[in-house]
């Protein structure tokens, strides 16, 4: 990210977070430039209204003067085309949009929406992406983020005839820069600082178990990634992503990858990953990856099967050093959480989430305390 992009992102974060909707005289980009080339995508004079850069009246020393000001009423519109600075044949085509509205008068900010598609040379991708106006402006400034949370929300149980007591959340995540994701995963699994928190017996035991598995994951899988998610790497990537999202959005406590904690070197049947939820439940996660399908049924069905086989109870001894006494006590009283994480390869991810929530497997899981559905789009 260059200094122009960095400065614009800092200002963007400031103006969209203000509760008063007050305008500033610091602009996202220079008002006078016909074409501004300091960002990832070309903007300029013709996009000033869309970026809420306006010539406004201001009182100064008891006089009215005209000044250029910056607001957050972004209004990127259908038909707009944004060309990449360094590759002008790569573009973002806006297919539909609703404007953003600043916070004020006791109302929260409405971030609006932008639906767009990629054009890469002679190729126009069929897949449509929908983000807020704020996120689209961020994309124009600095490009799409390697990890972007499109949405994260609590589900209304009545809409899907789920038990009223279960808390259900769904998250839609988009990943890119697969090589960068692989490097991060190498750093995460290679970091064994969690061993320092254990007592001496647990530390020696887990250290002996983890060493060979970490070497195998790094050398045989993560280091062989070439900007493409293979089936084997894909499931680890989805597990890692789901844990990260739950940690950042709901303050879950992450636990080292299940593969590292088990006695067998990779391939051990059981849940793929775990967290402790913000409410004190052990969350058992299952990840499924496909480069073409939307394997939510596979993830949910596997969870139901593992519960039937009591795999969750079998894993409690291994998990005990990493979760609170409350979480263990809850699990012993059959109060647990489950995470179904899966790849999304559909033009309408919302339809996939709707189908997953209406699944018979979800109905079977609704007597549980918590359920999380994490759908991950992977753009190579």
N, C-alpha and C positions, 0 to 999 in steps of 0.2 A: 504494500500500500504506500503510495507516494505521499508527500506532505500536503498536497492539495486535497487528495482524497481523505486523508486523516483529519485535516481541519474541518472539512465539510461534514464528516461523520460526527465529529464532536459537536458541531453546531446543530446538526439534525437531531441528535439525542437531546440537546437542551431545549429546542423549540417544541418538540413533540411532547415533552414531559411537563411543560409549564401548565399550571392550573388556571392561569388567568387569560390565556390566549393572547397575551401582550406581544406586539410585534417588535422586532429589533432592527437596528440599522446595519447590522452585520449580515451580509448576504451569502447565500450558499455558493454562488458563483458571480463573477463580475457582470454588472448590468449592461455594460457597453459592448461586450464581445458578441459579434455576429455568430461566431462559432467558438465555443469554449472546449479546449482539448485537454484540460487538466485531469479529467476523470476517466473512468473505464469506458464510458459511452459519451458520444458527442452531444452537447446541449448548446444553448445559445439564446439569442434574443427572442426567437420564435417560441421558446418554451417558458418564458418568464411567468406568464399567467398560471401555467400548469404547476410551476414550482412556487407559486404564491410570492413572487417578487414583484412588488407594485410601487407605483409613484403615489405616495399618500400625503395627506395634509397633517402637519404637526404644529402645535403652538410652541413658540420659543421666544422668550423675552416679550410676552404679551402680543406677539405677532404670529400670524399663520404663515408657515413656509412649507414648501414642497420638498419631500425627501424620499429616497428609495428605501423601502423597508422589506423585511423578510417575515412572512407568517408561516403557518402550518396548514392552511386550507388547500392542500394539494389536490389537483384536479386533472391528473393525466387522463386523457380521453381515448375512446375507441378510435382506431385508425392511426394513432401515433406510432411512429417508427423510430427506433433509436439504434444508431450504428456504432459499433465498437471502434474506438479510436485507432487501434493498431491493426484491426481486421475489418474494414468497412463492409465486407460482404457477409459479416456475422452481425445479425440484428435481432432486436426484440420487437415483435409486432403486437400491439395492444388490440385485443379482440373485444374487450368490454371493460367497463369501469364504473365505479361510483365514487363521488368526491369524499374527501376527508373534512371533518368539522372540528375546530379546536374546542378544548374544554372551556367552560365558562357558564355562568348563571346556574351553578349547582349541577351541571351536566358533565358527564365524563366525555373524554375525547372520542369521537367516532373516526376510526382509522381509515374508513372507506375500503375500497377493493380495486384490484387491477387483475384482469385475466389476460395472459399473454402467451405467446409461443415463440420458440427459437427458430430463426432462419440462419442456416450455416451454409454459405455459398449457394449452391443450387438445391439444397435440401431444406424443406420446411417440415419441422417435426410436427407430427399429429398431436402429440401430447400437449394439453393446455395446463398452465400453471396459474393458480389464483393466490394472490398475496394481498396484504394491505397496501394502501398508497404509500405509507411510511416505508414499508419493506421494499417496495418497488423503487422508490427514490434512492434508498440505500444501495440497491442493485445497480442503478444507473451510475452512482458515484464510484463504487468499488467492486462491482461484480457480485455474483451470487456467492453466499457464504458456504464454506465446505460443509458446515452443519447448520441447517436452517430449520427451526421449529415453525412449521406452517400454522399449526393450531394445537392447543392443549386445553382440554375442557372436561368438566364433569358432566356425566350423562344424566339426563332425566329418566329415571327408572320407569316411570309410567308410560313413556313413549314406546318401550319395548317389553312391557309386561314382566319386568324383573322384580324380584323380591324387594320390598321397600327398604330393608335394612342394609343391603350391600351398597358400598360406595364404588361406582364404576367411573373410570376415567378413560379418555381416548386421546391419543397424541398422533399427529401426522408430522413426520420428520422427513426432510430431504437432505441427502448426502451427495457431495461431489468430491473431486480431488481424491480418488481412491488411494493413490500412493501416499498422500499426506495422512490419510486415515490409518494406513498400515504402519507408518512410522510412529504415529501416536500410540497405536496398540502395542508395538514393540516396547516403547518406553513404559507403558502401563504395566504390562505383564513382567517386564524385567525389574520393575521396582518392587523389591521385597521388604520395604521398610515396615510393612504391616507385621512382619515377624517380631519386630522389636516390642510390640505391645503384648505379646504372649508370655505366659510363664515358661520356665526353662524346658519342661517336658514337651509342651505343645510346640514350642519354637523348634526344638530339635526334630520332632516328628514331622511337622509340616515342611520344614526346610529340606529334609531328606526326600519327602514325597514330591515337592515342587520342582526341584532342580532339573530333573530329566524332562519333565513335561514342558517347562519354560523353554528349554533348549530346543525341543522338538517343535513347539509352536513357532518360535522365532525363526529357526533355520529352515524347517520344512514347509512352513505355510506363509508366515507374514513377510519374510524377506523375498519370497518368490512372486509377490503380487506385482503385476505390471499394468497398473491403472485400470484393472478390470476385476470385478468381484467374482471369484470362482465359487462354486457351491460350498466348498469346505471353508474358505475364508469368509464367505457371506454370512454364515451363521454366527461365527465369532464376532463379526462386525455388527450384526444386528443385536446380539447380546450386549456388547459393549455400549452401543448407542442407547439402547433402552435404559441401561443402568445410569448413564450420564444424564439423560433427560429427566428421569425420576429424581435424581439427586439435585439437579439444578432447579426444577420446577416445584417439587414437593418435599425437598429436603430429606429424601431417603438416604440412608446410610449404605454405601456400596460395600460389597464383599468381594474378595478376590475371586476371579473366574473359577467356577466349579471344577473345571478340568484340572486346575492347579492344586486344588485341595484334596482331590481323590487319590486313592492309593495306586490305581492303575494309570499307566501312561497313555492318555487320550483314548477316546472311544468308549468310555465308561457310561453305561446307560443311566439315565437319571436326568434331573432338571439341569438346564444349561447354565443358569446364573441365578443369583439371589440378591436381594436387598433387605434391609429392615425399613419398613414404611414409617412415615412421619407420625403414625398413630400407634406404633409399637407392635406391628405384626411382621412375622417373617414372610417375605414375599418370594414365592417360588416361580422362576421364570423359564419359559420354553421359547426358543427361537427357531424360526423356519425361514429358509431362503430359497427363492427361485428366481431365475433370470427372466422368466416369462409369465409365471402364474402369480396368484395372490394367495399364498398358503395359510390363510387365517384358520381354515378348518383343520389343517394338519396340526397347527400349534394348539388350538383349543382342544382338539380331540386327544392329543398327546397328554395334555394336562389332566383331562378327565381319566384317561387310562392310568396315569401315574398315581393319581389319588386312589383309584380302585386298588392298585397294587401296593399302596402305602409307601410309595417312594419318598414322599415328603417326610413322613415320620422316620424313615430309615436315615435320612440325611441330617436330622436334628443334632445328633452327636457331633458330626463334623462341623456344623454351623455354630454350635454353642459358644466357642471362644470369640465369635465375631459379632454377636448380637446381644441385646440387653436381656437381663433376667425377665423383664416384662414380656419380651417377645417370646422367650422360651416358655414361660408360664402360659401365655395365650395359645401357643401352638399345642401345648400339652392338653389344653381344654378345647382343642379343635377350632381355634380361632386363628385363621391364617389368611394370607393374601396370595393372589396368583397374577402372573404377567404373561400375556400372549403377545410375543413380538414377531413380526412377519414382514417380508418384503411386499411392496405395493408396485404393481406394474399395470395400472389401469388409467384410462383417461379421466375417470371420475373416482378419485379416492374416496369421496364421501359415500358413494354407493357401496364400496367395499366395506367401509366401517358400518354402514347400515346393515349389510348382510351379516357381518360378524356379530353385531349386537342382537340380531334376530335369530342367530344360529341355535340349534337345539343344544349344542354343547354349552353355549353361554347360559341357557336356561338351567342346565344341570349345575353350573357353577354359581348361580345366583344366591344359594343359601350361604355362600362364603362371606367373609367380612369385606374383602376388597378385590376388585378385578381391574387390571390395567390392559388396555389394548394399544399397542405401539406399532403403527404402520410406518415402514421406512422405504422411501423412494431412493434408489441409488442411481445416480447419473454418472456414468464412467467418463 
